[in-house]
Amino acid sequence: MFKINWKLVFSFWATLFIPSLYLLNIYLAFVFSNTFDATFQLKFLGIILSFTGIIFWITSYFNLGHSFGVIPQKQKRVKKGLYKYFNHPMYMAIFITFLGISIANASWQGLIFLNLIIIPLLFVRAYFEDKNLS
């Protein structure tokens, strides 16, 4: 008899779903751009935030090495690179990147989605990650 490994099924769908939410935030920020009045300086700040977030994101990814995963696994806590100074630098980077994209595009929809969907998702992921790390 065939037995379904539900943990593997959940892991597969979560690996597809979570990055899709990130892409949806980018999509909303671009499609619904200029929904608030932003000065050149504010848009420039958004671009700087986005690039800073992306650099943080890539750096934290390389700091994680083989420990990277969309679904938290039981493993040792990484304590090198950015992880020496921050508990969840990748989640901070994701937030900073999407905040910057939404500001650069002057998108209320991007900011609302960031606050209602992405930030709670990052907190939930951080919570479960902390429970699994030693």
OpenMM code with the backbone's topology and positions (N, CA, C; nanometers):
from openmm import Vec3, app, unit

residues = "MET PHE LYS ILE ASN TRP LYS LEU VAL PHE SER PHE TRP ALA THR LEU PHE ILE PRO SER LEU TYR LEU LEU ASN ILE TYR LEU ALA PHE VAL PHE SER ASN THR PHE ASP ALA THR PHE GLN LEU LYS PHE LEU GLY ILE ILE LEU SER PHE THR GLY ILE ILE PHE TRP ILE THR SER TYR PHE ASN LEU GLY HIS SER PHE GLY VAL ILE PRO GLN LYS GLN LYS ARG VAL LYS LYS GLY LEU TYR LYS TYR PHE ASN HIS PRO MET TYR MET ALA ILE PHE ILE THR PHE LEU GLY ILE SER ILE ALA ASN ALA SER TRP GLN GLY LEU ILE PHE LEU ASN LEU ILE ILE ILE PRO LEU LEU PHE VAL ARG ALA TYR PHE GLU ASP LYS ASN LEU SER".split()
positions = [
    Vec3(0.0842, -0.1176, 0.0000),
    Vec3(0.0000, 0.0000, 0.0000),
    Vec3(0.0889, 0.1242, 0.0000),
    Vec3(0.0504, 0.2212, -0.0756),
    Vec3(0.1241, 0.3469, -0.0884),
    Vec3(0.0896, 0.4386, 0.0284),
    Vec3(0.1928, 0.4874, 0.0993),
    Vec3(0.1711, 0.5762, 0.2131),
    Vec3(0.2218, 0.7160, 0.1773),
    Vec3(0.1403, 0.8175, 0.2054),
    Vec3(0.1761, 0.9549, 0.1723),
    Vec3(0.2581, 1.0151, 0.2863),
    Vec3(0.3712, 1.0718, 0.2504),
    Vec3(0.4549, 1.1429, 0.3471),
    Vec3(0.4072, 1.2886, 0.3494),
    Vec3(0.3200, 1.3217, 0.4460),
    Vec3(0.2578, 1.4540, 0.4500),
    Vec3(0.3588, 1.5642, 0.4760),
    Vec3(0.4628, 1.5333, 0.5502),
    Vec3(0.5664, 1.6341, 0.5761),
    Vec3(0.6368, 1.6716, 0.4460),
    Vec3(0.6623, 1.5745, 0.3624),
    Vec3(0.7250, 1.5995, 0.2329),
    Vec3(0.6314, 1.6767, 0.1403),
    Vec3(0.5034, 1.6435, 0.1422),
    Vec3(0.4038, 1.7141, 0.0602),
    Vec3(0.3952, 1.8602, 0.1043),
    Vec3(0.3869, 1.8837, 0.2366),
    Vec3(0.3817, 2.0198, 0.2888),
    Vec3(0.5080, 2.0959, 0.2519),
    Vec3(0.6217, 2.0339, 0.2667),
    Vec3(0.7497, 2.0977, 0.2348),
    Vec3(0.7548, 2.1383, 0.0876),
    Vec3(0.7078, 2.0521, -0.0001),
    Vec3(0.7065, 2.0821, -0.1435),
    Vec3(0.6200, 2.2039, -0.1733),
    Vec3(0.4968, 2.2044, -0.1216),
    Vec3(0.4046, 2.3142, -0.1504),
    Vec3(0.4480, 2.4435, -0.0839),
    Vec3(0.5040, 2.4352, 0.0358),
    Vec3(0.5531, 2.5555, 0.1029),
    Vec3(0.6721, 2.6144, 0.0276),
    Vec3(0.7555, 2.5281, -0.0281),
    Vec3(0.8702, 2.5739, -0.1054),
    Vec3(0.8256, 2.6486, -0.2308),
    Vec3(0.7121, 2.6135, -0.2859),
    Vec3(0.6565, 2.6862, -0.4006),
    Vec3(0.5765, 2.8094, -0.3581),
    Vec3(0.4990, 2.7955, -0.2510),
    Vec3(0.4055, 2.8997, -0.2104),
    Vec3(0.4749, 3.0231, -0.1520),
    Vec3(0.5707, 3.0046, -0.0629),
    Vec3(0.6340, 3.1181, 0.0051),
    Vec3(0.7061, 3.2099, -0.0933),
    Vec3(0.7925, 3.1577, -0.1814),
    Vec3(0.8530, 3.2486, -0.2810),
    Vec3(0.7491, 3.3117, -0.3741),
    Vec3(0.6385, 3.2427, -0.3979),
    Vec3(0.5319, 3.3008, -0.4808),
    Vec3(0.4724, 3.4243, -0.4149),
    Vec3(0.4609, 3.4231, -0.2836),
    Vec3(0.4125, 3.5416, -0.2124),
    Vec3(0.5106, 3.6577, -0.2285),
    Vec3(0.6392, 3.6275, -0.2268),
    Vec3(0.7396, 3.7324, -0.2484),
    Vec3(0.7249, 3.7916, -0.3884),
    Vec3(0.7064, 3.7044, -0.4856),
    Vec3(0.6879, 3.7528, -0.6228),
    Vec3(0.5584, 3.8325, -0.6361),
    Vec3(0.4551, 3.7914, -0.5641),
    Vec3(0.3284, 3.8645, -0.5676),
    Vec3(0.3466, 4.0059, -0.5118),
    Vec3(0.4272, 4.0211, -0.4073),
    Vec3(0.4537, 4.1544, -0.3524),
    Vec3(0.5240, 4.2421, -0.4556),
    Vec3(0.6205, 4.1867, -0.5264),
    Vec3(0.6902, 4.2623, -0.6310),
    Vec3(0.5922, 4.2996, -0.7422),
    Vec3(0.5098, 4.2043, -0.7816),
    Vec3(0.4100, 4.2280, -0.8869),
    Vec3(0.3159, 4.3425, -0.8481),
    Vec3(0.2632, 4.3374, -0.7253),
    Vec3(0.1712, 4.4415, -0.6793),
    Vec3(0.2382, 4.5787, -0.6789),
    Vec3(0.3632, 4.5835, -0.6340),
    Vec3(0.4343, 4.7117, -0.6277),
    Vec3(0.4549, 4.7703, -0.7671),
    Vec3(0.4789, 4.6858, -0.8659),
    Vec3(0.5012, 4.7363, -1.0018),
    Vec3(0.3713, 4.7667, -1.0761),
    Vec3(0.2734, 4.6806, -1.0628),
    Vec3(0.1481, 4.7000, -1.1349),
    Vec3(0.0708, 4.8188, -1.0789),
    Vec3(0.0705, 4.8329, -0.9482),
    Vec3(-0.0015, 4.9433, -0.8839),
    Vec3(0.0977, 5.0500, -0.8377),
    Vec3(0.1821, 5.0924, -0.9283),
    Vec3(0.2802, 5.1951, -0.8930),
    Vec3(0.2157, 5.3335, -0.9017),
    Vec3(0.2815, 5.4277, -0.8377),
    Vec3(0.2369, 5.5673, -0.8340),
    Vec3(0.0961, 5.5827, -0.7766),
    Vec3(0.0644, 5.5045, -0.6736),
    Vec3(-0.0654, 5.5182, -0.6075),
    Vec3(-0.0582, 5.6167, -0.4911),
    Vec3(0.0618, 5.6656, -0.4600),
    Vec3(0.0748, 5.7785, -0.3679),
    Vec3(0.1805, 5.8721, -0.4238),
    Vec3(0.1745, 5.9942, -0.3786),
    Vec3(0.2647, 6.0976, -0.4299),
    Vec3(0.4005, 6.0839, -0.3630),
    Vec3(0.5021, 6.0498, -0.4399),
    Vec3(0.6364, 6.0332, -0.3855),
    Vec3(0.7326, 6.1264, -0.4571),
    Vec3(0.8157, 6.1906, -0.3791),
    Vec3(0.9169, 6.2784, -0.4361),
    Vec3(1.0288, 6.1951, -0.4951),
    Vec3(1.1133, 6.2602, -0.5718),
    Vec3(1.2301, 6.1919, -0.6279),
    Vec3(1.3168, 6.1356, -0.5155),
    Vec3(1.3327, 6.2119, -0.4073),
    Vec3(1.4161, 6.1682, -0.2961),
    Vec3(1.3597, 6.0426, -0.2298),
    Vec3(1.2286, 6.0378, -0.2149),
    Vec3(1.1655, 5.9203, -0.1542),
    Vec3(1.1816, 5.7978, -0.2452),
    Vec3(1.1631, 5.8164, -0.3746),
    Vec3(1.1817, 5.7045, -0.4679),
    Vec3(1.3277, 5.6585, -0.4683),
    Vec3(1.4200, 5.7536, -0.4612),
    Vec3(1.5628, 5.7203, -0.4564),
    Vec3(1.5934, 5.6417, -0.3288),
    Vec3(1.5352, 5.6839, -0.2163),
    Vec3(1.5509, 5.6105, -0.0908),
    Vec3(1.5009, 5.4670, -0.1066),
    Vec3(1.3875, 5.4493, -0.1746),
    Vec3(1.3341, 5.3155, -0.1995),
    Vec3(1.4305, 5.2290, -0.2791),
    Vec3(1.4950, 5.2883, -0.3793),
    Vec3(1.5931, 5.2142, -0.4594),
    Vec3(1.7128, 5.1735, -0.3737),
    Vec3(1.7609, 5.2662, -0.2914),
    Vec3(1.8741, 5.2360, -0.2028),
    Vec3(1.8362, 5.1246, -0.1048),
    Vec3(1.7170, 5.1332, -0.0468),
    Vec3(1.6705, 5.0274, 0.0439),
    Vec3(1.6637, 4.8928, -0.0277),
    Vec3(1.6108, 4.8929, -0.1488),
    Vec3(1.5993, 4.7673, -0.2251),
    Vec3(1.7354, 4.7042, -0.2490),
    Vec3(1.8292, 4.7828, -0.2958),
    Vec3(1.9627, 4.7282, -0.3223),
    Vec3(2.0325, 4.6836, -0.1938),
    Vec3(2.0140, 4.7602, -0.0864),
    Vec3(2.0710, 4.7202, 0.0426),
    Vec3(2.0116, 4.5870, 0.0872),
    Vec3(1.8798, 4.5745, 0.0750),
    Vec3(1.8132, 4.4497, 0.1113),
    Vec3(1.8606, 4.3327, 0.0279),
    Vec3(1.8775, 4.3545, -0.1012),
    Vec3(1.9234, 4.2459, -0.1892),
    Vec3(2.0657, 4.2034, -0.1517),
    Vec3(2.1523, 4.2990, -0.1232),
    Vec3(2.2900, 4.2655, -0.0829),
    Vec3(2.2883, 4.1878, 0.0489),
    Vec3(2.2075, 4.2322, 0.1441),
    Vec3(2.1912, 4.1615, 0.2717),
    Vec3(2.1379, 4.0203, 0.2469),
    Vec3(2.0387, 4.0105, 0.1589),
    Vec3(1.9741, 3.8825, 0.1277),
    Vec3(2.0764, 3.7843, 0.0709),
    Vec3(2.1521, 3.8271, -0.0270),
    Vec3(2.2519, 3.7402, -0.0903),
    Vec3(2.3614, 3.7025, 0.0085),
    Vec3(2.4070, 3.8003, 0.0861),
    Vec3(2.5118, 3.7729, 0.1850),
    Vec3(2.4641, 3.6715, 0.2877),
    Vec3(2.3427, 3.6884, 0.3381),
    Vec3(2.2920, 3.5937, 0.4378),
    Vec3(2.2711, 3.4554, 0.3770),
    Vec3(2.2335, 3.4495, 0.2508),
    Vec3(2.2200, 3.3206, 0.1820),
    Vec3(2.3545, 3.2478, 0.1789),
    Vec3(2.4602, 3.3192, 0.1420),
    Vec3(2.5928, 3.2572, 0.1385),
    Vec3(2.6419, 3.2227, 0.2791),
    Vec3(2.6068, 3.3034, 0.3791),
    Vec3(2.6434, 3.2728, 0.5172),
    Vec3(2.5772, 3.1441, 0.5649),
    Vec3(2.4557, 3.1180, 0.5177),
    Vec3(2.3851, 2.9964, 0.5582),
    Vec3(2.4472, 2.8707, 0.4989),
    Vec3(2.4979, 2.8793, 0.3778),
    Vec3(2.5564, 2.7621, 0.3130),
    Vec3(2.4553, 2.6502, 0.2985),
    Vec3(2.4913, 2.5317, 0.3477),
    Vec3(2.4037, 2.4141, 0.3354),
    Vec3(2.2856, 2.4189, 0.4314),
    Vec3(2.2836, 2.5149, 0.5218),
    Vec3(2.1729, 2.5257, 0.6179),
    Vec3(2.0503, 2.5932, 0.5589),
    Vec3(2.0606, 2.6463, 0.4357),
    Vec3(1.9477, 2.7168, 0.3756),
    Vec3(1.8343, 2.6210, 0.3437),
    Vec3(1.7121, 2.6667, 0.3707),
    Vec3(1.5943, 2.5902, 0.3357),
    Vec3(1.4708, 2.6760, 0.3554),
    Vec3(1.3686, 2.6514, 0.2775),
    Vec3(1.2452, 2.7280, 0.2913),
    Vec3(1.1711, 2.6838, 0.4175),
    Vec3(1.1740, 2.5553, 0.4469),
    Vec3(1.1098, 2.5001, 0.5661),
    Vec3(1.2179, 2.4763, 0.6709),
    Vec3(1.2008, 2.5312, 0.7935),
    Vec3(1.3018, 2.5119, 0.8985),
    Vec3(1.3220, 2.3646, 0.9313),
    Vec3(1.4459, 2.3270, 0.9460),
    Vec3(1.4841, 2.1892, 0.9803),
    Vec3(1.5582, 2.1899, 1.1139),
    Vec3(1.5598, 2.0765, 1.1824),
    Vec3(1.6393, 2.0641, 1.3041),
    Vec3(1.7862, 2.0642, 1.2633),
    Vec3(1.8578, 2.1657, 1.3090),
    Vec3(2.0003, 2.1755, 1.2805),
    Vec3(2.0639, 2.2772, 1.3734),
    Vec3(2.1957, 2.2882, 1.3646),
    Vec3(2.2667, 2.3850, 1.4474),
    Vec3(2.2445, 2.5255, 1.3934),
    Vec3(2.2406, 2.6208, 1.4858),
    Vec3(2.2250, 2.7619, 1.4500),
    Vec3(2.3535, 2.8114, 1.3848),
    Vec3(2.3404, 2.8825, 1.2739),
    Vec3(2.4554, 2.9429, 1.2058),
    Vec3(2.4971, 3.0663, 1.2848),
    Vec3(2.6275, 3.0791, 1.3110),
    Vec3(2.6765, 3.1915, 1.3912),
    Vec3(2.7932, 3.2623, 1.3233),
    Vec3(2.7923, 3.2627, 1.1908),
    Vec3(2.8996, 3.3301, 1.1185),
    Vec3(2.8400, 3.4357, 1.0259),
    Vec3(2.9241, 3.5270, 0.9816),
    Vec3(2.8794, 3.6308, 0.8901),
    Vec3(2.7751, 3.7195, 0.9552),
    Vec3(2.6704, 3.7526, 0.8817),
    Vec3(2.5633, 3.8369, 0.9345),
    Vec3(2.4914, 3.7713, 1.0515),
    Vec3(2.4926, 3.6378, 1.0565),
    Vec3(2.4245, 3.5650, 1.1629),
    Vec3(2.4956, 3.5802, 1.2969),
    Vec3(2.6167, 3.6335, 1.2959),
    Vec3(2.6885, 3.6641, 1.4188),
    Vec3(2.6258, 3.7865, 1.4873),
    Vec3(2.5659, 3.8758, 1.4063),
    Vec3(2.5121, 4.0016, 1.4578),
    Vec3(2.3594, 4.0058, 1.4650),
    Vec3(2.2930, 3.9290, 1.3808),
    Vec3(2.1467, 3.9306, 1.3726),
    Vec3(2.0941, 3.7874, 1.3801),
    Vec3(1.9764, 3.7702, 1.4403),
    Vec3(1.9152, 3.6375, 1.4462),
    Vec3(1.8622, 3.5918, 1.3108),
    Vec3(1.7986, 3.6817, 1.2381),
    Vec3(1.7357, 3.6455, 1.1112),
    Vec3(1.7663, 3.7504, 1.0049),
    Vec3(1.8908, 3.7609, 0.9607),
    Vec3(1.9241, 3.8642, 0.8628),
    Vec3(1.8548, 3.8461, 0.7281),
    Vec3(1.8254, 3.7229, 0.6896),
    Vec3(1.7598, 3.7025, 0.5617),
    Vec3(1.6170, 3.7574, 0.5658),
    Vec3(1.5485, 3.7386, 0.6770),
    Vec3(1.4131, 3.7911, 0.6890),
    Vec3(1.4149, 3.9433, 0.6943),
    Vec3(1.5152, 4.0003, 0.7618),
    Vec3(1.5304, 4.1460, 0.7605),
    Vec3(1.5541, 4.1949, 0.6184),
    Vec3(1.6362, 4.1220, 0.5460),
    Vec3(1.6677, 4.1598, 0.4083),
    Vec3(1.5449, 4.1532, 0.3186),
    Vec3(1.4644, 4.0507, 0.3365),
    Vec3(1.3411, 4.0385, 0.2585),
    Vec3(1.2508, 4.1584, 0.2861),
    Vec3(1.2338, 4.1918, 0.4133),
    Vec3(1.1518, 4.3069, 0.4498),
    Vec3(1.2067, 4.4361, 0.3890),
    Vec3(1.3364, 4.4600, 0.4042),
    Vec3(1.3983, 4.5831, 0.3528),
    Vec3(1.3850, 4.5912, 0.2008),
    Vec3(1.4058, 4.4798, 0.1328),
    Vec3(1.3955, 4.4773, -0.0134),
    Vec3(1.2547, 4.5142, -0.0593),
    Vec3(1.1535, 4.4507, -0.0009),
    Vec3(1.0154, 4.4766, -0.0440),
    Vec3(0.9659, 4.6132, 0.0003),
    Vec3(1.0137, 4.6599, 0.1139),
    Vec3(0.9813, 4.7960, 0.1558),
    Vec3(1.0376, 4.8944, 0.0536),
    Vec3(1.1622, 4.8744, 0.0151),
    Vec3(1.2248, 4.9616, -0.0838),
    Vec3(1.1560, 4.9582, -0.2186),
    Vec3(1.1188, 4.8395, -0.2637),
    Vec3(1.0495, 4.8268, -0.3925),
    Vec3(0.9160, 4.9011, -0.3892),
    Vec3(0.8428, 4.8848, -0.2806),
    Vec3(0.7126, 4.9512, -0.2694),
    Vec3(0.7274, 5.1028, -0.2629),
    Vec3(0.8279, 5.1508, -0.1906),
    Vec3(0.8505, 5.2953, -0.1821),
    Vec3(0.8990, 5.3494, -0.3162),
    Vec3(0.9915, 5.2795, -0.3801),
    Vec3(1.0450, 5.3257, -0.5088),
    Vec3(0.9353, 5.3349, -0.6143),
    Vec3(0.8373, 5.2477, -0.6046),
    Vec3(0.7265, 5.2486, -0.7000),
    Vec3(0.6063, 5.3268, -0.6500),
    Vec3(0.6184, 5.3861, -0.5327),
    Vec3(0.5086, 5.4634, -0.4732),
    Vec3(0.3794, 5.3824, -0.4734),
    Vec3(0.3874, 5.2607, -0.4200),
    Vec3(0.2753, 5.1665, -0.4271),
    Vec3(0.2159, 5.1394, -0.2888),
    Vec3(0.0943, 5.1912, -0.2658),
    Vec3(0.0229, 5.1586, -0.1426),
    Vec3(-0.0064, 5.0091, -0.1360),
    Vec3(-0.0429, 4.9499, -0.2486),
    Vec3(-0.0767, 4.8076, -0.2514),
    Vec3(0.0430, 4.7226, -0.2101),
    Vec3(0.1614, 4.7592, -0.2593),
    Vec3(0.2822, 4.6869, -0.2200),
    Vec3(0.3084, 4.6990, -0.0708),
    Vec3(0.2914, 4.8199, -0.0168),
    Vec3(0.3130, 4.8422, 0.1265),
    Vec3(0.2092, 4.7689, 0.2114),
    Vec3(0.0854, 4.7691, 0.1677),
    Vec3(-0.0210, 4.6996, 0.2413),
    Vec3(0.0038, 4.5490, 0.2407),
    Vec3(0.0367, 4.4930, 0.1242),
    Vec3(0.0646, 4.3494, 0.1145),
    Vec3(0.1849, 4.3130, 0.2016),
    Vec3(0.2864, 4.3977, 0.1995),
    Vec3(0.4047, 4.3756, 0.2822),
    Vec3(0.3653, 4.3671, 0.4295),
    Vec3(0.2835, 4.4597, 0.4742),
    Vec3(0.2462, 4.4648, 0.6157),
    Vec3(0.1462, 4.3582, 0.6569),
    Vec3(0.0546, 4.3230, 0.5689),
    Vec3(-0.0497, 4.2263, 0.6056),
    Vec3(-0.0120, 4.0805, 0.5796),
    Vec3(0.0744, 4.0562, 0.4822),
    Vec3(0.1069, 3.9182, 0.4441),
    Vec3(0.2537, 3.8840, 0.4715),
    Vec3(0.3442, 3.9612, 0.4166),
    Vec3(0.4868, 3.9256, 0.4230),
    Vec3(0.5419, 3.9345, 0.5656),
    Vec3(0.5164, 4.0444, 0.6360),
    Vec3(0.5708, 4.0587, 0.7719),
    Vec3(0.5190, 3.9484, 0.8650),
    Vec3(0.3882, 3.9210, 0.8696),
    Vec3(0.3441, 3.8089, 0.9541),
    Vec3(0.4071, 3.6753, 0.9116),
    Vec3(0.4203, 3.6534, 0.7819),
    Vec3(0.4843, 3.5306, 0.7335),
    Vec3(0.6284, 3.5213, 0.7838),
    Vec3(0.7014, 3.6320, 0.7799),
    Vec3(0.8400, 3.6319, 0.8269),
    Vec3(0.8469, 3.6044, 0.9774),
    Vec3(0.7536, 3.6607, 1.0545),
    Vec3(0.7516, 3.6346, 1.1982),
    Vec3(0.7207, 3.4881, 1.2278),
    Vec3(0.6263, 3.4304, 1.1553),
    Vec3(0.5923, 3.2885, 1.1744),
    Vec3(0.7117, 3.2010, 1.1383),
    Vec3(0.7751, 3.2320, 1.0262),
    Vec3(0.8921, 3.1533, 0.9856),
    Vec3(1.0037, 3.1644, 1.0884),
    Vec3(1.0282, 3.2846, 1.1399),
    Vec3(1.1325, 3.3049, 1.2405),
    Vec3(1.0999, 3.2270, 1.3686),
    Vec3(0.9735, 3.2282, 1.4077),
    Vec3(0.9311, 3.1555, 1.5276),
    Vec3(0.9601, 3.0060, 1.5140),
    Vec3(0.9173, 2.9450, 1.4031),
    Vec3(0.9394, 2.8021, 1.3839),
    Vec3(1.0861, 2.7695, 1.3620),
    Vec3(1.1573, 2.8605, 1.3003),
    Vec3(1.3009, 2.8399, 1.2824),
    Vec3(1.3709, 2.8378, 1.4181),
    Vec3(1.3363, 2.9322, 1.5059),
    Vec3(1.3969, 2.9368, 1.6396),
    Vec3(1.3675, 2.8112, 1.7188),
    Vec3(1.2479, 2.7539, 1.7021),
    Vec3(1.2127, 2.6309, 1.7724),
    Vec3(1.2963, 2.5115, 1.7241),
    Vec3(1.3386, 2.5133, 1.5984),
    Vec3(1.4112, 2.4003, 1.5413),
    Vec3(1.5626, 2.4114, 1.5521),
    Vec3(1.6134, 2.5298, 1.5804),
    Vec3(1.7581, 2.5478, 1.5845),
    Vec3(1.8116, 2.5246, 1.7250),
    Vec3(1.9319, 2.4670, 1.7293),
    Vec3(1.9955, 2.4450, 1.8602),
    Vec3(2.1209, 2.5268, 1.8734),
] * unit.nanometer
topology = app.Topology()
chain = topology.addChain("A")
for resn in residues:
    res = topology.addResidue(resn, chain)
    for name in ("N", "CA", "C"):
        topology.addAtom(name, app.Element.getBySymbol(name[0]), res)
